[in-house]
Amino acid sequence: MAEGQIGIVLSIAGIAGVLAQTPAGALVDATRAKRAMLVVAALIVTLMSVALLFEVSFLAVAASQALVGMAGAVFGPGVAAISLGIVGQRRLARLIHERSDF
């Protein structure tokens, strides 16, 4: 794959991830199966990454990386929602504030 095509694929993945952020967050909020959603997203990322070993055409790589970008949009809200459920709203806010001084 040429350098220009790699840049296009990376752009496609990034745009797909950005476009998926709001729907992914809404989906995480709406479901009770948050851990399962994270597992599915991780499997999608893994399978699409492994698929790159077998298919290197531009269209296949672009599609797989777009799926990776969309699946990756689930991780942030998913981990935040699970953390909120574990420690509660007051403690989560305090933990986030303590660790934001990097």
C-alpha positions in Angstrom: 0.0 0.0 0.0 1.4 3.4 -0.9 2.0 6.2 1.7 -1.0 8.2 0.4 -3.3 5.3 0.8 -2.1 4.6 4.3 -2.9 8.2 5.2 -6.4 7.9 3.7 -7.0 4.7 5.6 -5.9 6.3 8.9 -8.2 9.3 8.1 -11.1 7.0 7.5 -10.5 5.2 10.8 -10.3 8.5 12.7 -13.4 9.9 11.1 -15.3 6.7 11.7 -14.3 6.8 15.3 -15.3 10.4 15.8 -18.7 9.8 14.0 -19.3 6.8 16.3 -18.6 8.5 19.6 -22.1 9.9 20.3 -24.0 6.8 19.2 -21.6 4.6 21.1 -22.0 6.6 24.2 -25.8 6.5 23.9 -25.7 2.7 23.3 -23.5 2.2 26.4 -25.9 4.3 28.4 -28.9 2.4 27.1 -27.7 -1.1 27.7 -27.3 -3.1 30.8 -24.7 -5.4 29.2 -21.8 -2.9 29.4 -19.1 -5.6 29.9 -20.4 -7.6 27.0 -20.3 -4.6 24.8 -16.7 -4.0 25.7 -15.9 -7.6 25.0 -17.6 -7.4 21.6 -15.7 -4.2 20.8 -12.4 -5.8 21.8 -13.1 -8.8 19.6 -13.9 -6.6 16.7 -10.7 -4.7 17.1 -8.7 -7.9 17.4 -10.4 -9.7 14.5 -10.1 -6.7 12.2 -6.4 -6.3 13.1 -5.8 -10.0 12.4 -7.7 -9.7 9.1 -5.0 -7.3 7.9 -2.6 -10.3 7.7 -4.8 -11.9 5.1 -6.2 -9.1 3.0 -4.2 -6.0 2.0 -6.4 -4.4 -0.6 -7.2 -0.8 -0.1 -11.0 -1.3 0.3 -10.6 -4.2 2.8 -8.0 -2.4 4.9 -10.1 0.8 4.9 -13.3 -1.1 5.9 -11.5 -3.0 8.7 -9.9 0.1 10.1 -13.3 2.0 9.9 -14.8 -0.9 12.0 -11.8 -0.6 14.4 -12.4 3.1 14.8 -16.1 2.6 15.5 -15.5 -0.2 17.9 -12.9 1.8 19.7 -15.5 4.5 20.4 -17.1 2.2 22.8 -14.1 1.8 25.2 -14.2 5.3 26.8 -17.9 5.4 27.7 -17.9 1.7 28.5 -15.1 1.9 31.0 -16.5 5.1 32.5 -19.9 3.6 32.9 -18.5 0.4 34.6 -16.3 2.5 36.8 -19.3 4.7 37.8 -21.2 1.5 38.7 -18.4 0.2 40.8 -17.4 3.3 42.9 -20.4 5.6 42.6 -20.8 9.1 41.3 -19.1 11.0 44.2 -16.1 8.7 44.4 -15.6 8.6 40.6 -15.6 12.4 40.4 -13.0 12.6 43.1 -10.8 9.9 41.5 -11.0 11.6 38.1 -10.1 14.9 39.6 -7.2 13.5 41.6 -5.7 11.8 38.5 -6.2 14.8 36.2 -3.1 16.6 37.5 -0.7 14.9 35.1 
